[in-house]
Amino acid sequence: MVYICYALFMRTTIDIPDETYRTVKILAAERGDTFRKLVLDGLEMVKQSSQTPRKRFEVPVIRSSRPGSLVIDNETIYDLIDFP
C-alpha cells in the first residue's frame, strides 16, 4: 500500500510589490539562501517576537493623607519616579 500525505505544507499566495520581491531575492542570493527560506525565517522571527513576554510595568503608589484629594505637579512626579 502507498500512503500519500499532503498535510506537511500549506500553500498560499501573497501579493508582493515587485521592488520588494527583487530586493529580497537578491538578499537571499547574497546569503546563499532561497527566497522561500528567507520568507520563512522572517515569519518565524515575527512569530517568536510575538511570543516573547513583555516586561511588566509597575505603577508606583503615591499615598495621600486625604484619599481622593491628591494634588501633585510634574516636579513631584519626576522626584518620585525614576525616568530613563
C-alpha positions as CSV (number, residue, x, y, z in Angstrom):
1,M,0.0,0.0,0.0
2,V,1.1,3.5,-0.7
3,Y,0.1,6.4,1.5
4,I,0.5,9.9,0.4
5,C,0.4,12.8,2.9
6,Y,-0.4,16.2,1.6
7,A,-0.7,17.9,5.0
8,L,3.0,18.7,5.5
9,F,2.9,22.1,4.0
10,M,0.3,24.8,3.4
11,R,0.4,26.6,0.1
12,T,-0.7,30.2,-0.1
13,T,-0.5,33.1,-2.5
14,I,0.5,36.6,-1.4
15,D,0.9,39.8,-3.4
16,I,4.4,41.3,-3.0
17,P,5.4,44.5,-4.7
18,D,7.9,44.0,-7.5
19,E,10.7,46.1,-5.9
20,T,10.3,44.2,-2.6
21,Y,10.5,40.9,-4.3
22,R,13.6,41.8,-6.3
23,T,15.3,43.2,-3.1
24,V,14.5,40.1,-1.1
25,K,15.5,37.8,-3.9
26,I,18.9,39.5,-4.2
27,L,19.3,39.4,-0.4
28,A,18.6,35.7,-0.4
29,A,21.1,35.0,-3.1
30,E,23.8,37.0,-1.3
31,R,23.2,34.9,1.8
32,G,23.2,31.6,-0.2
33,D,19.5,31.0,0.7
34,T,16.3,30.7,-1.3
35,F,13.6,33.3,-1.4
36,R,11.3,30.8,0.4
37,K,13.8,30.2,3.2
38,L,14.3,33.9,3.8
39,V,10.5,34.5,3.9
40,L,10.1,31.5,6.3
41,D,12.9,32.9,8.5
42,G,11.1,36.3,8.6
43,L,7.8,34.7,9.5
44,E,9.5,32.7,12.3
45,M,11.1,35.9,13.7
46,V,7.7,37.6,13.8
47,K,6.2,34.6,15.5
48,Q,8.9,34.4,18.1
49,S,8.8,38.2,18.9
50,S,5.0,38.0,19.5
51,Q,5.6,35.1,22.0
52,T,8.3,37.0,24.0
53,P,6.8,38.0,27.3
54,R,6.8,41.7,27.8
55,K,8.4,43.3,30.8
56,R,5.8,44.0,33.4
57,F,5.4,47.7,34.3
58,E,4.7,48.5,37.9
59,V,2.7,51.7,38.6
60,P,4.1,53.5,41.7
61,V,1.7,54.1,44.5
62,I,1.5,57.6,45.7
63,R,-0.1,57.9,49.1
64,S,-2.2,60.8,50.2
65,S,-3.2,61.9,53.7
66,R,-6.7,62.7,52.3
67,P,-7.6,60.0,49.8
68,G,-9.3,61.3,46.7
69,S,-7.7,64.7,47.0
70,L,-4.2,64.2,45.8
71,V,-2.7,67.4,44.3
72,I,0.6,66.6,42.5
73,D,2.6,68.5,40.0
74,N,5.2,67.3,37.3
75,E,8.2,68.2,39.5
76,T,6.9,65.9,42.3
77,I,6.2,63.1,39.8
78,Y,9.8,63.3,38.5
79,D,11.1,63.2,42.0
80,L,9.0,60.0,42.8
81,I,9.6,58.1,39.6
82,D,12.9,57.1,38.0
83,F,12.6,58.0,34.4
84,P,15.2,56.8,31.9
